[in-house]
């Protein structure tokens, strides 16, 4: 082994500095089987166009959705899509 093999190589991906709270939120999502995706990644991952949808929520549900959006920094529509994906993944295989 030569000293040239010990050279520090460039990192394969740029690491974004995160706060402790962001790290904890990410760990909580990971523990629930969810994945946090950045806005830039969302644009790359969304291969189908979005359609507008209208639905009715009660005041309590709206307040909960608003609070969750503010606390996580994730858009309300994205939170709903995450929830739908999570629920769909728990359906039996024959549905």
GROMACS elastic network, one bead per residue, 0.5 to 0.9 nm:
[ bonds ]
;  ai    aj funct       b0    kb
    1     4     6  0.83101   500
    1     5     6  0.67940   500
    1     6     6  0.84883   500
    2     5     6  0.56789   500
    2     6     6  0.73622   500
    3     6     6  0.53002   500
    3     7     6  0.71578   500
    4     7     6  0.55502   500
    5     8     6  0.85247   500
    6     9     6  0.86660   500
    8    11     6  0.88003   500
    9    12     6  0.86772   500
   10    13     6  0.86471   500
   11    14     6  0.67517   500
   11    15     6  0.85683   500
   18    21     6  0.80532   500
   18    22     6  0.59332   500
   18    23     6  0.63852   500
   19    22     6  0.51672   500
   19    23     6  0.62508   500
   19    24     6  0.86725   500
   20    23     6  0.50673   500
   20    24     6  0.61807   500
   20    25     6  0.86571   500
   21    24     6  0.50700   500
   21    25     6  0.61391   500
   21    26     6  0.85232   500
   22    25     6  0.51183   500
   22    26     6  0.61242   500
   22    27     6  0.85771   500
   22    72     6  0.81396   500
   23    26     6  0.50814   500
   23    27     6  0.61595   500
   23    28     6  0.86537   500
   24    28     6  0.61339   500
   24    29     6  0.86344   500
   25    28     6  0.50578   500
   25    29     6  0.62394   500
   25    30     6  0.85421   500
   25    36     6  0.89698   500
   25    71     6  0.89995   500
   25    72     6  0.70640   500
   26    29     6  0.51449   500
   26    30     6  0.60844   500
   26    31     6  0.85716   500
   26    34     6  0.88754   500
   26    35     6  0.76794   500
   26    36     6  0.65159   500
   27    31     6  0.60465   500
   27    32     6  0.86243   500
   28    31     6  0.50675   500
   28    32     6  0.63512   500
   28    33     6  0.87680   500
   28    34     6  0.84937   500
   29    32     6  0.51378   500
   29    33     6  0.63778   500
   29    35     6  0.60890   500
   29    36     6  0.69476   500
   30    33     6  0.50448   500
   30    34     6  0.52203   500
   30    35     6  0.58981   500
   30    36     6  0.79726   500
   31    34     6  0.73318   500
   32    35     6  0.87120   500
   33    86     6  0.81375   500
   34    82     6  0.75569   500
   34    86     6  0.74720   500
   35    82     6  0.85816   500
   36    74     6  0.87537   500
   37    40     6  0.81395   500
   37    41     6  0.59906   500
   37    42     6  0.62203   500
   38    41     6  0.51315   500
   38    42     6  0.61232   500
   38    43     6  0.88122   500
   38    74     6  0.89038   500
   39    43     6  0.64365   500
   39    44     6  0.88475   500
   39    74     6  0.89594   500
   40    43     6  0.54034   500
   40    44     6  0.66319   500
   40    45     6  0.88143   500
   41    44     6  0.50772   500
   41    45     6  0.59877   500
   41    46     6  0.84759   500
   42    45     6  0.50230   500
   42    46     6  0.58775   500
   43    46     6  0.54307   500
   43    47     6  0.81977   500
   44    47     6  0.73654   500
   45    48     6  0.89246   500
   46    49     6  0.73197   500
   46    50     6  0.85005   500
   57    60     6  0.80592   500
   57    61     6  0.59059   500
   57    62     6  0.61600   500
   58    61     6  0.52720   500
   58    62     6  0.61988   500
   58    63     6  0.86361   500
   59    62     6  0.51090   500
   59    63     6  0.61302   500
   59    64     6  0.85902   500
   60    63     6  0.51013   500
   60    64     6  0.61441   500
   60    65     6  0.85817   500
   61    64     6  0.50261   500
   61    65     6  0.60587   500
   61    66     6  0.85074   500
   62    65     6  0.50795   500
   62    66     6  0.60611   500
   62    67     6  0.85382   500
   63    66     6  0.50870   500
   63    67     6  0.60827   500
   63    68     6  0.85184   500
   64    67     6  0.51272   500
   64    68     6  0.60554   500
   64    69     6  0.84971   500
   65    68     6  0.51280   500
   65    69     6  0.60918   500
   65    70     6  0.86283   500
   65    76     6  0.65172   500
   65    79     6  0.80833   500
   65    80     6  0.87250   500
   66    69     6  0.50980   500
   66    70     6  0.61844   500
   66    71     6  0.85882   500
   66    76     6  0.70372   500
   67    70     6  0.51350   500
   67    71     6  0.60110   500
   67    72     6  0.84742   500
   68    71     6  0.51559   500
   68    72     6  0.59721   500
   68    73     6  0.80169   500
   68    74     6  0.79657   500
   68    76     6  0.80469   500
   68    79     6  0.82811   500
   69    72     6  0.53944   500
   69    73     6  0.54410   500
   69    74     6  0.51526   500
   69    75     6  0.57445   500
   69    76     6  0.56351   500
   69    79     6  0.73753   500
   70    73     6  0.52825   500
   70    74     6  0.73048   500
   70    75     6  0.83514   500
   71    74     6  0.81483   500
   72    75     6  0.86081   500
   74    77     6  0.83983   500
   74    78     6  0.65028   500
   74    79     6  0.65004   500
   75    78     6  0.51810   500
   75    79     6  0.62795   500
   75    80     6  0.87958   500
   76    79     6  0.50094   500
   76    80     6  0.63234   500
   76    81     6  0.87168   500
   77    80     6  0.51523   500
   77    81     6  0.63286   500
   77    82     6  0.87169   500
   78    82     6  0.61281   500
   78    83     6  0.85642   500
   79    82     6  0.50531   500
   79    83     6  0.61850   500
   79    84     6  0.86307   500
   80    83     6  0.50365   500
   80    84     6  0.61458   500
   80    85     6  0.86275   500
   81    84     6  0.50307   500
   81    85     6  0.61273   500
   81    86     6  0.84945   500
   82    85     6  0.51869   500
   82    86     6  0.61103   500
   82    87     6  0.86253   500
   83    86     6  0.50409   500
   83    87     6  0.61171   500
   83    88     6  0.85317   500
   84    87     6  0.51225   500
   84    88     6  0.60193   500
   84    89     6  0.85413   500
   85    88     6  0.51283   500
   85    89     6  0.61726   500
   85    90     6  0.88804   500
   86    89     6  0.52707   500
   86    90     6  0.67268   500
   87    90     6  0.53331   500
   87    91     6  0.68616   500
   88    91     6  0.54140   500
   88    92     6  0.89012   500
   89    92     6  0.83231   500
   90    93     6  0.87935   500
   91    94     6  0.82504   500
   91    95     6  0.68057   500
   92    95     6  0.59925   500
